[in-house]
C-alpha cells in the first residue's frame, strides 16, 4: 500500500487521512466506527486505489481505539 500519487503522497497516506476523518467526524468519542461504512467511504473516494479490505480493516482496528472509538465488524450485514 505504498504507491505514490501524483502529489507525492502514498495511497496509504490518503487512506489514513480519510479513515481518520471518518472516525473523528462520524463517531462521537466512545462511539462505534463501522468497518462497512469506512470501507465504503474509502472505495467511493478512491475506487482506483489498490488497497485491500484486509488492509483497511487492519488500519481501522489500529486507528479507532487511538481516537477513543470502538470498532463494529459489520462487513457481512
DOVOFI-743774 format. One record per residue (C-alpha): residue number from 1; residue in one letter; y, x, z. Coordinates in steps of 0.05 Angstrom, whole numbers. Layout:
// DOVOFI-743774
{n = NUM res = A y = Y x = X z = Z} .
...
This chain:
// DOVOFI-743774
{n = 1 res = X y = 0 x = 0 z = 0} .
{n = 2 res = X y = 48 x = 58 z = -13} .
{n = 3 res = X y = 70 x = 42 z = -84} .
{n = 4 res = X y = 144 x = 58 z = -94} .
{n = 5 res = X y = 191 x = 5 z = -122} .
{n = 6 res = X y = 250 x = 18 z = -168} .
{n = 7 res = X y = 297 x = 26 z = -109} .
{n = 8 res = X y = 254 x = 78 z = -76} .
{n = 9 res = X y = 224 x = 34 z = -22} .
{n = 10 res = X y = 150 x = 24 z = -17} .
{n = 11 res = X y = 115 x = -43 z = -23} .
{n = 12 res = X y = 95 x = -32 z = 49} .
{n = 13 res = X y = 168 x = -27 z = 69} .
{n = 14 res = X y = 184 x = -92 z = 33} .
{n = 15 res = X y = 125 x = -129 z = 63} .
{n = 16 res = X y = 142 x = -103 z = 133} .
{n = 17 res = X y = 214 x = -127 z = 127} .
{n = 18 res = X y = 193 x = -195 z = 101} .
{n = 19 res = X y = 140 x = -205 z = 155} .
{n = 20 res = X y = 188 x = -184 z = 210} .
{n = 21 res = X y = 239 x = -234 z = 184} .
{n = 22 res = X y = 187 x = -289 z = 182} .
{n = 23 res = X y = 163 x = -271 z = 252} .
{n = 24 res = X y = 232 x = -265 z = 283} .
{n = 25 res = X y = 265 x = -325 z = 249} .
{n = 26 res = X y = 208 x = -375 z = 244} .
{n = 27 res = X y = 176 x = -369 z = 313} .
{n = 28 res = X y = 212 x = -370 z = 379} .
{n = 29 res = X y = 198 x = -316 z = 430} .
{n = 30 res = X y = 130 x = -333 z = 459} .
{n = 31 res = X y = 114 x = -376 z = 398} .
{n = 32 res = X y = 59 x = -371 z = 347} .
{n = 33 res = X y = 60 x = -337 z = 280} .
{n = 34 res = X y = 17 x = -369 z = 226} .
{n = 35 res = X y = -23 x = -319 z = 185} .
{n = 36 res = X y = -28 x = -371 z = 129} .
{n = 37 res = X y = 47 x = -383 z = 126} .
{n = 38 res = X y = 64 x = -309 z = 129} .
{n = 39 res = X y = 15 x = -291 z = 73} .
{n = 40 res = X y = 43 x = -349 z = 31} .
{n = 41 res = X y = 114 x = -323 z = 42} .
{n = 42 res = X y = 95 x = -253 z = 21} .
{n = 43 res = X y = 58 x = -279 z = -41} .
{n = 44 res = X y = 118 x = -322 z = -60} .
{n = 45 res = X y = 168 x = -265 z = -51} .
{n = 46 res = X y = 127 x = -212 z = -87} .
{n = 47 res = X y = 69 x = -242 z = -127} .
{n = 48 res = X y = 62 x = -176 z = -164} .
{n = 49 res = X y = 57 x = -133 z = -101} .
{n = 50 res = X y = -11 x = -100 z = -95} .
{n = 51 res = X y = -26 x = -116 z = -23} .
{n = 52 res = X y = -89 x = -149 z = 3} .
{n = 53 res = X y = -93 x = -207 z = 51} .
{n = 54 res = X y = -130 x = -160 z = 99} .
{n = 55 res = X y = -72 x = -111 z = 97} .
{n = 56 res = X y = -24 x = -167 z = 112} .
{n = 57 res = X y = -66 x = -195 z = 169} .
{n = 58 res = X y = -70 x = -125 z = 199} .
{n = 59 res = X y = 5 x = -118 z = 197} .
{n = 60 res = X y = 16 x = -187 z = 226} .
{n = 61 res = X y = -33 x = -173 z = 283} .
{n = 62 res = X y = 5 x = -109 z = 299} .
{n = 63 res = X y = 76 x = -136 z = 290} .
{n = 64 res = X y = 73 x = -205 z = 322} .
{n = 65 res = X y = 58 x = -182 z = 393} .
{n = 66 res = X y = 111 x = -128 z = 387} .
{n = 67 res = X y = 162 x = -185 z = 378} .
{n = 68 res = X y = 132 x = -227 z = 434} .
{n = 69 res = X y = 94 x = -275 z = 388} .
{n = 70 res = X y = 21 x = -297 z = 386} .
{n = 71 res = X y = -20 x = -300 z = 321} .
{n = 72 res = X y = -53 x = -363 z = 293} .
{n = 73 res = X y = -112 x = -345 z = 249} .
{n = 74 res = X y = -104 x = -407 z = 207} .
{n = 75 res = X y = -122 x = -379 z = 139} .
{n = 76 res = X y = -181 x = -427 z = 127} .
{n = 77 res = X y = -144 x = -490 z = 146} .
